[in-house]
Amino acid sequence: MTSGWAAGLLLTGIVLFGASVQRLAGIGFALVAVPALVLFLGPAEGVLLANCASCAISAAGLAGSWRRVRPAAMVPLVAAAACTVPAGAWVATRLSEPALLTGTGVLVSAAVLLVMAGARVPALRGRTGALAAGAAVGFMNSSAGVGGPVISLYAVNAGWTARVFVPNAQFCGVVVNAFSVAAKGLPRLTWPLWLLVAGGIAAGAVIGRALGERVPERGVRLMVLLLALGGGLSTLGKGLWGL
């Protein structure tokens, strides 16, 4: 792991940017930050930190919108996720670093492309769809830190508006990331780095909220997806290079 103030500032910048995007679009921290965190901290620690930060950011966003959560969809979804989080955690501890980088890059890139294409998946409708989405979210979140695209696909197939999607995605982010952290533990960061990460999350949330009143939602989501695709392909390239 890179050390020193330069490393701390870089880590803070990654977290701040991801938190800003998350506050703007409802999802996006993991999509934007995971590729950079994985390249910076390594696959295991990078995904763990993304799980912790995503949980905190989602909880902050959910505080003012929890009444719009839809239990009929979310309860089976997070229950299914709880069943597959241990499998994702097991995979993450058994694969080599190049294999993990390759897998993370593939999952991020494929998920982003599906969301960009507006893919319609009949299996992601109704309660069965919630269970299928939850199982995929739990595994992908625990192994690669990126469950958001699956929630987006589920929302597209359920016909949710942005107003419905955001609080439900945040609820899922809180619960599933908490499961992932419980299964794998906390990342091994020094206290100064933890303080910088916390500061990045807080500053990013403030910046994202301020920008949210000025930036069109469609433009933000396109930016998130393009950045995530670039990061996913970079991670995939590094992983393949090391195999």
Secondary structure as GFF3:
##gff-version 3
##sequence-region A 1 243
A	DSSP	alpha_helix	5	25	.	.	.	ID=ss1
A	DSSP	alpha_helix	29	41	.	.	.	ID=ss2
A	DSSP	alpha_helix	43	62	.	.	.	ID=ss3
A	DSSP	three_ten_helix	66	68	.	.	.	ID=ss4
A	DSSP	alpha_helix	71	94	.	.	.	ID=ss5
A	DSSP	alpha_helix	97	116	.	.	.	ID=ss6
A	DSSP	three_ten_helix	122	124	.	.	.	ID=ss7
A	DSSP	alpha_helix	126	144	.	.	.	ID=ss8
A	DSSP	alpha_helix	148	158	.	.	.	ID=ss9
A	DSSP	alpha_helix	162	184	.	.	.	ID=ss10
A	DSSP	alpha_helix	191	212	.	.	.	ID=ss11
A	DSSP	alpha_helix	217	242	.	.	.	ID=ss12
###
